[in-house]
């Protein structure tokens, strides 16, 4: 999984510095998501990532999603597939609902001259109410993560920027899906929407998310 996590090749995501990497993890017991999301709804989300650097210090920051883990903490029923839709937009789509995750740095030092930047990504997860799309909204990817009902502690993993693409079923409990890189520039937003045909209960996920933030040249 190491190569998939970082991306492959000299021009892949692995070429970016990892000193400004961050992680955010939700409660182990899990957070409620939308119950029975049997049809796509543009105003209902599972994950929303907004780059706040346009509105604060660090206005040249680019956010690079790395990895998202969804660990089921309650059983969903009647689901024949579980899909995610990824949309990039030019407005902050989050309106209400869910939980804002606190990001923490993955690198640190006791050296006085070591500077760890503060994260500018705001990450909201759970049962999210999203605002209407902005003027440049576009779908960047759609993928199926699971074709059957999940059990408690089943894990769905999304890895950004790997070269192989598609889904890799590591075991009956873990499904790994790779998607293209999705850079999020200043003031940009990435919303992730859940759709599960025939799903009649909320799987209630623990959310684990890793990302990098890179300063672009002036």
HELIX and SHEET records of a PDB file:
HELIX    1   1 UNK A    2  UNK A    6  1                                   5    
HELIX    2   2 UNK A   13  UNK A   15  5                                   3    
HELIX    3   3 UNK A   52  UNK A   55  5                                   4    
SHEET    1   A 7 UNK A 104  UNK A 105  0                                        
SHEET    2   A 7 UNK A  21  UNK A  25 -1                                        
SHEET    3   A 7 UNK A 205  UNK A 215 -1                                        
SHEET    4   A 7 UNK A  61  UNK A  72 -1                                        
SHEET    5   A 7 UNK A 155  UNK A 160 -1                                        
SHEET    6   A 7 UNK A 174  UNK A 179  1                                        
SHEET    7   A 7 UNK A 166  UNK A 169 -1                                        
SHEET    1   B 5 UNK A 104  UNK A 105  0                                        
SHEET    2   B 5 UNK A  21  UNK A  25 -1                                        
SHEET    3   B 5 UNK A 205  UNK A 215 -1                                        
SHEET    4   B 5 UNK A  61  UNK A  72 -1                                        
SHEET    5   B 5 UNK A 183  UNK A 184 -1                                        
SHEET    1   C 6 UNK A  94  UNK A  96  0                                        
SHEET    2   C 6 UNK A 121  UNK A 130 -1                                        
SHEET    3   C 6 UNK A  44  UNK A  51 -1                                        
SHEET    4   C 6 UNK A 189  UNK A 195 -1                                        
SHEET    5   C 6 UNK A  82  UNK A  89 -1                                        
SHEET    6   C 6 UNK A 138  UNK A 146 -1                                        
SHEET    1   D 3 UNK A  94  UNK A  96  0                                        
SHEET    2   D 3 UNK A 121  UNK A 130 -1                                        
SHEET    3   D 3 UNK A  99  UNK A 101 -1                                        
END                                                                             
